[in-house]
Amino acid sequence: MKKVNRFFVGMFFGAVLGGLITLMYAPESGTELREKVQSKATEIFTQIKEASQKRKEELEAEIKKYSKSSEY
């Protein structure tokens, strides 16, 4: 469980840091930059949702496996 938490914390800080670096070095107008940042944020949140759903399914399978083995 610690690894999962560390992964998401690292992903969050990486996304924030990447966003800040993008803002500092972007040669684009504010509107274009905001659109890009919003698009990237949406992409990152989608990836987080997919990863958490996958992990949830894995944990549910593990729980089911152990609950079946404890019935015998």
Residue frames as a rotation matrix with the C-alpha (Angstrom) as fourth column:
MET 1
0.570 0.822 0.000 0.00
0.822 -0.570 0.000 0.00
0.000 0.000 -1.000 0.00
LYS 2
0.322 -0.535 -0.781 2.91
0.244 -0.750 0.615 2.33
-0.915 -0.388 -0.111 0.73
LYS 3
-0.685 -0.629 0.368 4.18
0.479 -0.008 0.878 1.93
-0.549 0.778 0.307 -2.83
VAL 4
-0.072 0.754 0.653 0.81
0.962 -0.122 0.246 2.93
0.265 0.646 -0.716 -4.26
ASN 5
0.776 0.358 -0.519 0.64
0.540 -0.803 0.253 6.04
-0.326 -0.477 -0.816 -2.08
ARG 6
-0.049 -0.892 -0.449 4.20
0.187 -0.450 0.873 7.00
-0.981 -0.041 0.189 -2.96
PHE 7
-0.578 -0.109 0.809 3.42
0.791 0.169 0.588 6.51
-0.200 0.980 -0.012 -6.64
PHE 8
0.353 0.827 0.437 0.45
0.879 -0.453 0.148 8.88
0.320 0.332 -0.887 -6.56
VAL 9
0.698 -0.195 -0.689 2.28
0.303 -0.791 0.531 11.48
-0.649 -0.579 -0.494 -4.48
GLY 10
-0.391 -0.920 0.023 5.18
0.325 -0.115 0.939 11.35
-0.861 0.374 0.344 -6.91
MET 11
-0.374 0.346 0.861 2.84
0.922 0.040 0.384 11.61
0.098 0.938 -0.334 -9.88
PHE 12
0.704 0.694 -0.150 1.10
0.710 -0.696 0.112 14.62
-0.027 -0.185 -0.982 -8.35
PHE 13
0.456 -0.593 -0.663 4.31
0.088 -0.712 0.697 16.50
-0.885 -0.376 -0.273 -7.61
GLY 14
-0.568 -0.652 0.503 5.73
0.538 0.168 0.826 15.61
-0.623 0.740 0.255 -11.01
ALA 15
0.029 0.686 0.727 2.63
0.975 -0.179 0.129 16.99
0.218 0.706 -0.674 -12.71
VAL 16
0.857 0.268 -0.440 2.77
0.412 -0.869 0.273 20.20
-0.310 -0.415 -0.855 -10.68
LEU 17
0.038 -0.938 -0.345 6.47
0.114 -0.339 0.934 20.66
-0.993 -0.074 0.094 -11.36
GLY 18
-0.548 -0.194 0.813 6.00
0.780 0.233 0.581 19.97
-0.302 0.953 0.024 -15.06
GLY 19
0.457 0.814 0.358 3.20
0.875 -0.485 -0.014 22.50
0.162 0.319 -0.934 -15.20
LEU 20
0.736 -0.230 -0.637 5.29
0.177 -0.842 0.509 25.16
-0.654 -0.487 -0.579 -13.52
ILE 21
-0.375 -0.923 0.085 8.22
0.278 -0.025 0.960 24.59
-0.884 0.384 0.266 -15.85
THR 22
-0.268 0.376 0.887 5.89
0.963 0.096 0.251 24.78
0.009 0.922 -0.388 -18.83
LEU 23
0.774 0.621 -0.121 4.49
0.628 -0.777 0.030 28.08
-0.075 -0.099 -0.992 -17.63
MET 24
0.430 -0.675 -0.599 7.95
0.069 -0.637 0.767 29.57
-0.900 -0.372 -0.227 -17.16
TYR 25
-0.581 -0.814 0.015 9.33
0.009 0.012 1.000 28.59
-0.814 0.581 0.000 -20.56
ALA 26
0.055 0.696 0.716 6.26
0.830 0.366 -0.420 28.75
-0.554 0.618 -0.558 -22.79
PRO 27
-0.902 -0.396 -0.175 6.59
0.221 -0.769 0.599 31.03
-0.372 0.502 0.781 -25.83
GLU 28
-0.508 0.790 0.342 2.83
0.698 0.145 0.701 30.93
0.505 0.595 -0.625 -26.42
SER 29
-0.432 0.473 0.768 0.05
-0.442 -0.853 0.277 33.31
0.786 -0.220 0.578 -25.54
GLY 30
-0.763 0.148 0.630 -1.80
-0.616 0.129 -0.777 32.92
-0.196 -0.981 -0.007 -22.27
THR 31
0.293 0.956 -0.029 -4.91
-0.897 0.265 -0.353 31.50
-0.329 0.129 0.935 -23.91
GLU 32
0.396 -0.213 -0.893 -2.99
-0.556 0.719 -0.418 28.85
0.731 0.662 0.166 -25.84
LEU 33
-0.678 -0.735 -0.014 -1.01
-0.390 0.375 -0.841 27.94
0.624 -0.564 -0.541 -22.77
ARG 34
-0.458 0.591 0.665 -4.12
-0.793 0.068 -0.606 27.60
-0.403 -0.804 0.437 -20.59
GLU 35
0.580 0.688 -0.436 -5.70
-0.814 0.517 -0.266 25.32
0.043 0.509 0.860 -23.18
LYS 36
0.047 -0.660 -0.750 -2.59
-0.375 0.684 -0.625 23.13
0.926 0.311 -0.216 -23.27
VAL 37
-0.837 -0.362 0.411 -2.34
-0.487 0.149 -0.861 22.99
0.251 -0.920 -0.301 -19.48
GLN 38
-0.046 0.909 0.414 -6.03
-0.897 0.145 -0.418 22.11
-0.439 -0.391 0.809 -19.19
SER 39
0.592 0.232 -0.772 -5.66
-0.668 0.676 -0.310 19.39
0.450 0.699 0.555 -21.82
LYS 40
-0.345 -0.819 -0.458 -2.62
-0.280 0.556 -0.783 17.90
0.896 -0.142 -0.421 -20.09
ALA 41
-0.729 0.136 0.671 -4.30
-0.678 -0.003 -0.735 18.05
-0.098 -0.991 0.094 -16.68
THR 42
0.389 0.921 -0.015 -7.33
-0.897 0.375 -0.236 16.23
-0.211 0.106 0.972 -18.08
GLU 43
0.380 -0.343 -0.859 -5.02
-0.444 0.747 -0.495 13.59
0.812 0.569 0.132 -19.57
ILE 44
-0.705 -0.705 0.069 -3.21
-0.360 0.272 -0.892 13.12
0.611 -0.655 -0.446 -16.26
PHE 45
-0.425 0.623 0.657 -6.43
-0.826 0.030 -0.563 12.84
-0.370 -0.782 0.502 -14.27
THR 46
0.600 0.613 -0.514 -7.73
-0.778 0.595 -0.200 10.28
0.183 0.521 0.834 -16.77
GLN 47
-0.046 -0.717 -0.695 -4.55
-0.277 0.678 -0.681 8.24
0.960 0.161 -0.229 -16.33
ILE 48
-0.826 -0.219 0.520 -4.90
-0.539 0.034 -0.842 8.45
0.166 -0.975 -0.146 -12.55
LYS 49
0.099 0.948 0.301 -8.51
-0.937 0.191 -0.294 7.28
-0.336 -0.253 0.907 -12.73
GLU 50
0.590 0.093 -0.802 -7.55
-0.562 0.760 -0.326 4.37
0.579 0.643 0.501 -14.99
ALA 51
-0.446 -0.842 -0.304 -4.65
-0.262 0.448 -0.855 3.35
0.856 -0.301 -0.420 -12.74
SER 52
-0.712 0.220 0.667 -6.80
-0.687 -0.021 -0.726 3.52
-0.146 -0.975 0.166 -9.61
GLN 53
0.430 0.896 -0.108 -9.58
-0.894 0.406 -0.187 1.51
-0.124 0.178 0.976 -11.27
LYS 54
0.290 -0.419 -0.860 -7.08
-0.379 0.775 -0.505 -1.13
0.879 0.472 0.066 -12.36
ARG 55
-0.770 -0.625 0.126 -5.64
-0.322 0.211 -0.923 -1.33
0.550 -0.751 -0.364 -8.85
LYS 56
-0.278 0.769 0.576 -9.13
-0.915 -0.029 -0.403 -1.56
-0.293 -0.639 0.711 -7.37
GLU 57
0.642 0.525 -0.559 -9.94
-0.705 0.690 -0.162 -4.49
0.300 0.498 0.813 -9.65
GLU 58
-0.150 -0.789 -0.596 -6.66
-0.226 0.614 -0.756 -6.20
0.963 0.022 -0.270 -8.70
LEU 59
-0.837 -0.162 0.523 -7.39
-0.526 -0.030 -0.850 -5.77
0.153 -0.986 -0.060 -5.00
GLU 60
0.146 0.962 0.231 -10.94
-0.960 0.194 -0.203 -7.05
-0.240 -0.192 0.952 -5.40
ALA 61
0.513 -0.035 -0.858 -9.60
-0.463 0.830 -0.311 -10.13
0.723 0.556 0.409 -7.19
GLU 62
-0.592 -0.791 -0.154 -7.11
-0.214 0.339 -0.916 -10.71
0.777 -0.510 -0.370 -4.37
ILE 63
-0.574 0.459 0.678 -9.82
-0.797 -0.124 -0.591 -10.36
-0.187 -0.880 0.437 -1.74
LYS 64
0.517 0.807 -0.286 -12.05
-0.854 0.509 -0.106 -12.78
0.060 0.299 0.952 -3.63
LYS 65
0.150 -0.562 -0.814 -9.16
-0.306 0.756 -0.578 -15.25
0.940 0.336 -0.058 -3.97
TYR 66
-0.832 -0.543 0.115 -8.34
-0.246 0.175 -0.953 -15.17
0.497 -0.821 -0.280 -0.27
SER 67
-0.299 0.790 0.535 -11.96
-0.912 -0.073 -0.403 -15.30
-0.279 -0.609 0.742 0.84
LYS 68
0.596 0.473 -0.649 -12.52
-0.677 0.731 -0.090 -18.43
0.432 0.493 0.755 -1.29
SER 69
-0.154 -0.744 -0.650 -9.40
-0.104 0.666 -0.738 -20.09
0.982 -0.046 -0.181 0.10
SER 70
-0.843 -0.153 0.516 -10.47
-0.501 -0.123 -0.856 -19.37
0.195 -0.981 0.027 3.67
GLU 71
0.176 0.983 0.058 -13.81
-0.972 0.164 0.166 -21.11
0.154 -0.086 0.984 3.15
TYR 72
0.446 -0.026 -0.895 -12.16
-0.238 0.960 -0.146 -24.53
0.863 0.278 0.422 3.02
